[in-house]
Every structure is written in structure tokens, then in C-alpha cells.
Amino acid sequence: MMMFNLVRFLRQRRTYWSVVQELSTYTDRELHDIGIDRADIHAIARLAAKETPAQA
């Protein structure tokens, strides 16, 4: 069970940082075009990580 939690945590962390990296490369204009404010990037990444499936 503990190993499963560790794997899930690592998968969620990888998703979080992937989303942060991706969205951080966008210009303010590009973010605005898709309806995202730069200040929302971390919240969006947290949500994406939370929705990461347990097994992929």
C-alpha cells in the first residue's frame, strides 16, 4: 500500500511540474487567448495533478 502511495505521489508531482513548465512557456497573450491568467498556473497544475489517474 505504501509503495502505491509513493508511485501515485510521484506521478502527480510529475504531472504538476509538467503543467507548470508548459504553461510558463506561454506568453501572456497566449494565456489570455486560452482564458488563463498567469497567476492561475499553479492552481491549474494542482488540479491536473489531482486528476491524474492512479494507473496509467
C-alpha positions as a Markdown table, in Angstrom:
| # | Residue | x | y | z |
|---|---|---|---|---|
| 1 | Met | 0.0 | 0.0 | 0.0 |
| 2 | Met | 2.8 | 2.4 | 0.9 |
| 3 | Met | 4.5 | 1.7 | -2.5 |
| 4 | Phe | 1.2 | 2.5 | -4.3 |
| 5 | Asn | 1.0 | 5.9 | -2.5 |
| 6 | Leu | 4.6 | 6.7 | -3.4 |
| 7 | Val | 4.0 | 5.9 | -7.0 |
| 8 | Arg | 0.8 | 7.9 | -7.1 |
| 9 | Phe | 2.6 | 10.9 | -5.4 |
| 10 | Leu | 5.5 | 10.8 | -7.9 |
| 11 | Arg | 3.1 | 10.6 | -10.8 |
| 12 | Gln | 1.1 | 13.5 | -9.5 |
| 13 | Arg | 4.3 | 15.5 | -8.9 |
| 14 | Arg | 5.5 | 14.8 | -12.4 |
| 15 | Thr | 2.1 | 16.0 | -13.9 |
| 16 | Tyr | 2.1 | 19.1 | -11.7 |
| 17 | Trp | 5.6 | 20.2 | -12.8 |
| 18 | Ser | 4.8 | 19.3 | -16.5 |
| 19 | Val | 1.8 | 21.6 | -16.5 |
| 20 | Val | 3.7 | 24.4 | -14.7 |
| 21 | Gln | 6.5 | 24.1 | -17.2 |
| 22 | Glu | 4.2 | 24.0 | -20.2 |
| 23 | Leu | 2.0 | 26.9 | -19.2 |
| 24 | Ser | 5.0 | 29.0 | -18.1 |
| 25 | Thr | 6.4 | 29.0 | -21.6 |
| 26 | Tyr | 3.3 | 30.7 | -23.0 |
| 27 | Thr | 3.3 | 34.4 | -23.4 |
| 28 | Asp | 0.7 | 36.5 | -21.5 |
| 29 | Arg | -1.2 | 36.9 | -24.8 |
| 30 | Glu | -1.3 | 33.1 | -25.5 |
| 31 | Leu | -2.5 | 32.5 | -21.9 |
| 32 | His | -5.2 | 35.2 | -22.3 |
| 33 | Asp | -6.3 | 33.6 | -25.6 |
| 34 | Ile | -7.0 | 30.3 | -23.8 |
| 35 | Gly | -8.6 | 32.0 | -20.8 |
| 36 | Ile | -5.8 | 31.6 | -18.3 |
| 37 | Asp | -4.2 | 34.2 | -16.1 |
| 38 | Arg | -0.5 | 33.7 | -15.2 |
| 39 | Ala | -1.4 | 33.8 | -11.5 |
| 40 | Asp | -3.7 | 30.7 | -12.1 |
| 41 | Ile | -0.9 | 28.4 | -13.4 |
| 42 | His | -0.1 | 26.7 | -10.1 |
| 43 | Ala | -3.8 | 26.2 | -9.3 |
| 44 | Ile | -4.4 | 24.6 | -12.7 |
| 45 | Ala | -1.3 | 22.4 | -12.3 |
| 46 | Arg | -2.6 | 21.3 | -8.8 |
| 47 | Leu | -6.0 | 20.4 | -10.4 |
| 48 | Ala | -4.3 | 18.5 | -13.2 |
| 49 | Ala | -2.2 | 16.6 | -10.7 |
| 50 | Lys | -5.2 | 15.7 | -8.6 |
| 51 | Glu | -7.0 | 14.3 | -11.6 |
| 52 | Thr | -4.0 | 12.2 | -12.7 |
| 53 | Pro | -5.2 | 8.6 | -12.9 |
| 54 | Ala | -3.8 | 6.2 | -10.3 |
| 55 | Gln | -2.7 | 3.8 | -13.0 |
| 56 | Ala | -1.7 | 4.9 | -16.5 |
